[in-house]
Each structure stands twice: as C-alpha cells, then as structure tokens.
Amino acid sequence: MLNYKGYWTKQLKPCPFCGRVPEIHEVEDHEYFISCRSSYCIEQRHCYRSLRSAVEMWNRRAETQDA
C-alpha cells in the first residue's frame, strides 16, 4: 500500500517543459510545492496548504502547456 505522498506522486503529470517526473516538496507548516527534477526547467515555488491542491495545480499547469 502506498503512503499518502507516494499516492500523490503517482498522480503527477510529467513536467510540461522537459517531460521528466516532478517531485513533491513539503515545507514548514505542512505546505507543499512541486518542481521538476531538472535544473534547467522553470521553477514553480507556489506553496499550497494541501498536497492535493499542489498536485491539481501542477497537473493543470501541465495541461495548459500541452494545448
């Protein structure tokens, strides 16, 4: 059984710029942000109060780049 973070990691879409798998970061006070693992891609540092919100926003970002 996947842990909570592992479950959401599997829900992430690839980076819209390079196609790599992104990673989830947890910061103070249980806030989350998602970034590409490549140092060449545009960094996203918007923190969200829930992991679900961070994943949904990342995936929405990926969809707009595909359009």
C-alpha positions in Angstrom: 0.0 0.0 0.0 1.3 3.4 -0.9 1.7 6.1 1.7 -0.1 9.4 1.2 2.8 11.2 -0.5 3.5 8.1 -2.7 -0.1 8.0 -3.9 0.0 11.7 -5.0 3.4 11.2 -6.6 1.8 8.7 -8.9 -0.9 11.2 -9.8 1.5 13.8 -11.1 1.8 14.5 -14.8 5.3 14.9 -16.3 7.0 18.3 -16.5 5.4 20.4 -19.3 8.8 21.6 -20.4 11.1 18.6 -20.4 8.8 15.6 -19.7 10.6 14.5 -16.6 8.9 13.2 -13.5 8.4 16.1 -11.0 8.9 15.8 -7.2 6.9 16.9 -4.2 8.4 19.1 -1.5 7.0 19.6 1.9 7.9 22.8 3.7 7.1 24.3 7.1 3.6 24.1 8.5 2.6 21.2 6.1 2.7 23.3 2.9 3.6 21.7 -0.4 5.1 22.6 -3.7 6.0 20.6 -6.8 9.0 21.1 -9.0 10.7 19.5 -11.9 13.9 17.5 -11.1 15.7 19.2 -13.9 17.7 22.3 -13.0 17.1 23.7 -16.5 13.3 23.9 -16.2 11.2 26.8 -14.9 10.9 26.6 -11.2 7.4 26.6 -9.5 7.5 27.7 -5.9 3.9 28.4 -5.1 3.1 26.7 -1.8 -0.3 25.1 -1.2 -1.9 24.1 2.1 -2.7 20.6 0.9 -0.9 18.1 -1.2 -4.0 17.5 -3.3 -4.1 21.3 -4.2 -0.4 21.3 -5.2 -0.9 18.2 -7.4 -4.0 19.6 -9.0 -2.3 22.9 -9.8 0.8 21.2 -11.2 -1.4 19.0 -13.4 -3.4 22.0 -14.6 -0.1 23.7 -15.5 1.0 20.6 -17.5 -2.3 20.7 -19.4 -2.0 24.3 -20.4 1.4 23.7 -21.9 0.1 20.8 -24.0 -2.6 23.0 -25.5 
